Amino acid sequence: MGFPDAKGIFVYAVRSPAVGFSSESENIGIEVSAVCAFIIGGADPGRNLAAHEDISEEDCKKYLQRKKEQADQPLQVPAVDSSVPKTSELMGITTRDDPYGNGTEMFDAFICYCQKDLQFVQEMIRELEQTEFKLKLCVFDRDVLPGTCVWSISGELIERRCRRMVVVISDDYLESDECDFQTKFALSLSPGARLKRLIPVKCKTMKNEFPSILRFITICDYTNPCTKKWFWMRLAKSLMLP
């Protein structure tokens, strides 16, 4: 089928995200799926073509404006990976843990203490870590990262990361729920002190009675002037046992 008159051909472009219309339409960003040729009869082809050219120009302007608005919008994605924590509860709980779980920090002893006895714990660090003993102590305020349940961390460290536990005893210790939990948990792992896992240390003169659950375990008494010169050596040797 031929076209009797080139002026009688009206080209109508239908938009599509698939196929380009022409080099000119590609330059202005219009994509088309088909070119439909119609033979226009009984009317002025030039007038019809001009009318449709006006419509096409208006559509082009709207399309370009919409593209510009989309380009100006900030990039949004359904989910941002970095906003979702991927670390499990018991991974990366100490300062030297591998954050991906490939390595966990181990200690010679977990130190159970209350905040008011922190000064004594600092002296313990100097005497046991920074001397010839070179022990590695787990001190909550220094070694444990924030952000995890204190009970879960305590259980993990006492049972799996520390060979022994030193309990710093004072009147303030008796009022600490955290110390009470840690002590009872450690005792449950070594009933009757058969594994020598728990070592009580009396750091201050006490007004209250010594904890009854620890009375059957031999202690290191920092308050006794007659034995104080042997105190750190005895404590270090007990922590160095296999």
C-alpha positions in Angstrom: 0.0 0.0 0.0 1.5 3.4 -1.1 1.0 6.9 0.0 -0.5 9.2 -2.7 0.8 12.4 -1.2 3.6 12.9 1.3 1.7 15.8 2.8 -1.1 13.5 3.6 1.0 11.5 6.1 0.5 12.2 9.8 3.0 10.7 12.2 1.8 9.9 15.7 4.3 8.9 18.4 3.3 6.7 21.3 5.5 6.8 24.3 7.2 3.7 25.6 10.3 2.9 27.8 11.5 0.4 25.1 12.3 1.8 21.7 13.8 5.1 20.5 11.9 7.2 18.0 14.5 9.2 16.1 17.8 10.9 16.7 16.0 14.1 17.4 13.6 12.5 19.9 16.5 10.8 21.6 18.2 14.1 22.1 15.2 15.5 24.0 14.7 12.3 26.0 11.4 11.1 24.3 11.2 7.3 23.8 8.5 5.7 21.6 7.3 2.2 20.9 5.8 2.6 17.4 5.3 5.1 14.7 1.8 5.0 13.3 1.2 6.3 9.8 -2.2 7.5 9.0 -3.4 8.8 5.7 -5.5 11.8 6.4 -8.2 12.4 3.8 -10.9 15.0 3.4 -9.1 17.6 5.5 -6.2 19.9 5.4 -3.1 17.6 6.2 -0.9 20.6 7.0 -3.4 21.9 9.6 -3.8 18.4 11.3 0.0 17.9 11.4 0.5 21.3 12.9 -2.1 20.6 15.6 -0.4 17.4 16.5 3.0 19.0 16.5 1.7 21.4 19.1 0.5 18.5 21.3 3.9 16.7 20.9 5.8 19.8 21.9 3.7 20.3 25.0 4.1 16.6 26.0 7.9 17.0 25.5 8.0 19.9 27.9 6.0 18.0 30.5 8.2 15.0 30.2 11.4 17.0 30.5 10.0 18.8 33.5 9.1 15.5 35.2 12.6 14.1 34.5 14.2 17.2 36.0 12.1 17.0 39.2 13.0 13.3 39.6 16.7 14.1 39.2 16.5 16.8 41.8 15.0 14.4 44.4 17.3 12.8 47.0 18.1 9.2 46.4 15.9 6.9 48.5 16.2 3.2 48.9 13.8 0.8 50.7 16.4 -0.2 53.3 19.7 1.1 54.4 22.0 -1.8 55.4 24.1 0.3 57.8 21.1 1.2 59.9 20.5 -2.4 60.9 22.8 -3.8 63.6 24.3 -7.1 62.5 26.3 -8.0 65.6 24.8 -10.8 67.8 24.4 -10.2 71.5 27.6 -12.0 72.6 29.9 -11.0 69.8 32.1 -7.9 70.2 31.5 -7.5 73.9 35.1 -6.5 74.9 37.4 -3.9 73.6 39.7 -6.4 71.8 37.0 -8.8 70.5 36.9 -9.2 66.7 33.6 -7.5 65.7 32.9 -10.2 63.2 33.2 -13.1 65.7 36.5 -14.5 64.3 38.3 -14.1 67.6 37.3 -13.5 71.3 39.3 -12.0 74.0 40.3 -14.3 76.9 41.3 -13.5 80.4 43.0 -15.0 83.5 40.3 -13.7 85.9 37.0 -11.9 86.0 37.0 -9.2 88.7 33.7 -9.0 90.6 33.5 -5.6 92.3 31.2 -2.7 93.1 31.8 0.9 92.0 32.9 2.1 95.4 35.7 -0.4 95.4 37.1 0.7 92.0 40.2 2.3 93.5 41.2 -1.1 95.0 40.6 -2.7 91.6 42.9 -0.2 90.0 45.6 -1.1 92.5 45.0 -4.8 91.6 45.6 -4.0 87.9 48.9 -2.4 88.7 50.1 -5.3 91.0 48.9 -8.2 88.8 49.1 -6.9 85.2 51.9 -4.4 85.2 54.4 -6.5 87.2 56.3 -9.8 86.6 53.0 -11.7 87.0 51.6 -10.2 83.7 48.1 -11.5 84.3 45.2 -10.4 82.2 42.2 -9.3 84.2 38.7 -8.6 83.0 37.5 -5.4 84.6 34.0 -4.4 83.6 34.5 -0.7 83.4 37.6 -0.9 81.4 37.2 -4.0 79.1 33.5 -4.4 78.4 31.8 -2.4 75.6 28.4 -0.7 76.4 25.2 -1.7 74.7 24.5 -5.3 75.8 22.5 -6.8 78.7 24.8 -6.8 81.8 23.5 -10.2 82.9 24.2 -11.9 79.5 27.7 -10.4 79.3 28.5 -11.4 82.9 27.5 -15.0 82.3 29.4 -15.2 79.0 32.6 -13.7 80.5 32.6 -15.8 83.7 31.8 -19.1 82.1 33.6 -19.0 78.8 36.2 -16.2 78.7 37.8 -16.2 82.2 39.5 -19.1 83.9 38.8 -17.7 87.4 36.9 -15.0 89.2 38.1 -12.7 92.0 35.4 -11.4 94.3 36.2 -8.1 95.9 34.4 -8.2 99.3 33.3 -5.1 101.2 30.2 -3.8 102.9 29.3 -2.1 99.6 29.7 -5.4 97.8 26.8 -6.8 99.9 24.4 -4.2 98.5 25.2 -4.8 94.9 22.7 -6.9 92.9 25.2 -7.3 90.1 27.9 -8.7 92.4 25.4 -11.0 94.0 24.4 -12.4 90.6 28.0 -12.8 89.4 29.1 -14.6 92.6 26.2 -17.0 92.6 26.7 -17.7 88.9 30.4 -18.5 89.4 29.6 -20.8 92.4 27.1 -22.7 90.3 29.8 -23.5 87.8 32.1 -24.9 90.6 30.0 -26.4 93.4 32.0 -26.8 96.6 34.9 -24.8 95.1 36.3 -28.0 93.6 37.7 -26.2 90.6 39.2 -23.3 92.6 37.3 -21.0 90.3 36.2 -18.4 92.7 38.7 -16.4 94.9 37.3 -14.1 97.6 39.3 -11.0 98.4 38.5 -8.9 101.5 39.6 -5.3 100.6 38.1 -3.3 103.5 37.3 -3.8 107.2 33.7 -4.7 107.3 30.9 -3.8 109.7 28.6 -6.5 108.3 29.2 -10.3 108.4 31.2 -11.9 105.7 28.9 -13.4 103.0 27.8 -16.8 104.2 28.0 -18.4 100.7 31.7 -17.7 100.6 32.7 -18.7 104.2 33.8 -22.2 103.2 36.4 -20.8 100.6 39.8 -19.7 101.7 40.3 -15.9 101.2 43.0 -13.3 100.6 42.7 -10.7 103.3 44.0 -7.3 102.3 43.0 -5.8 105.7 45.3 -8.0 107.8 48.6 -6.1 108.4 50.4 -9.3 109.3 49.8 -11.0 105.9 49.6 -7.9 103.7 53.1 -8.3 102.4 52.2 -11.7 100.9 48.9 -10.7 99.6 49.6 -10.0 96.0 51.9 -12.9 95.6 49.3 -15.3 97.0 46.6 -13.9 94.8 48.7 -14.0 91.7 49.8 -17.6 92.3 46.2 -18.7 92.7 45.2 -17.1 89.4 48.2 -18.7 87.6 47.2 -22.2 88.5 46.3 -24.3 85.4 
